[in-house]
Amino acid sequence: MITESLIRQYENDGAVCIKGAIDPQTIASVLQNLDVLIESDNDRWTTIRDGGFSDRHLWPSMPWMYEFCATSKLPEIVGQLMRSSEARLYFDHIFVREAGTGQTTPWHQDRPYWPFQGKQIASAWVALTGCKKDASALKFVRGSHTAGKVYRPIPFGKDGGSSEFLDQNASLEVMPDIDGSPNDFEILCWDVEPGDVIVFGGEVIHGASDNTGSLHRRAALSIRYVGDDAIWDPREGTDPMVNDEMVTFRAGEAPHDDKWFPKVWSVG
């Protein structure tokens, strides 16, 4: 499934779309488990129900999520695209936007929010429902990861450390006005069907539009993986979901802790 040409495309563009990477039966099973979760009254500290549903880091407590993250094709796909000898699971993240939802995801990079440094850090965004370019589609600034810039992060929701991180990194460059200068940037965006997977790196700029123009919900699952060069960097204010007190390694070391970052794929 992963060719040298596709790897080079990922390296140059920062994101690639792989059509039909996950089979329909697996997608249906994930959606069924997701619906049960959404309908439950058990809201965790990471649960957000504004304009849809969002939750994350389910794999440590929900076997169905771990099975999907660890035994599907995703770890191998991501590991090969990163040119890594292994892939370790970081966390899963559910994104559901109901029909007519006006919520958007502003332009941002992922890595500034996470307690890691490294280039081999990537997400596999799995389409659980169909999604059109003009209806809550994921979009990317092509090649933005090659600029070598870390832009100032902005707060997301109630459950992260991003507000604190923003205050502590006021000297970082502000994200450019991408929507206000459309001719200055090349935007990547795809229509997707259930089972399509978009893989993108931690430093590529991306966001998502609203779902106001659609009569259908948009459901997706993004799985985050780290590869060979990922280094633990628990900066104050980064996502507290997994922190320095929980792991067996120290700052500056590789995250080789199978309790919190299990190795789910390796070459050979």
C-alpha angles and dihedrals in degrees: 000000000000114000130184088249091056091048091053090048090053091048093049101039101030093229139051134186118222112196119221095359094147122048121243095245092057092047091051091051093050091048091050092053090044092054090052089052093048093049093050123097093224104109113181126201089266096051118112122181101178109130092343132338136306131173136150149193094040097144097085091060106023116064094198091060094047091049091054095045095044108032104033122089091266101092092051093045092051095041092053094046090052090048086233126150090222143014124218123196117243108170146319123235126196120208120187124169118185122223111283095019113153095197116121135190110233122225111279147138120244104215097067088065095050130077093241142092122202145087097245096076117113146160130224108210108199119200109224092176133023117276131187127212091249096046115065095309121164112249134189139198100238114239094358091132091065094065091080092227130136109203126208109273122230128216119274118196129306102297108065140073093236096111090058092043089052092055092048094049102045089134092066118104116268117245109264119250096260097169091047093052105038094160091060095061137051111224124208116205135154139198104234137197128202109291096027113127129206114199118196138169128248094249102047114107112242144157142161136240127232126272097228094116096054132085091203135068120250114224124182139159122213118199118196121211134180127210142197100305098044111125126193110248110168097187114182110266098026121124106306094203091105113019141179094268092059102051133074098224134069136238111289094029131107114265095248097156113122093197095065103014107030119191104243101171139019137172111272 
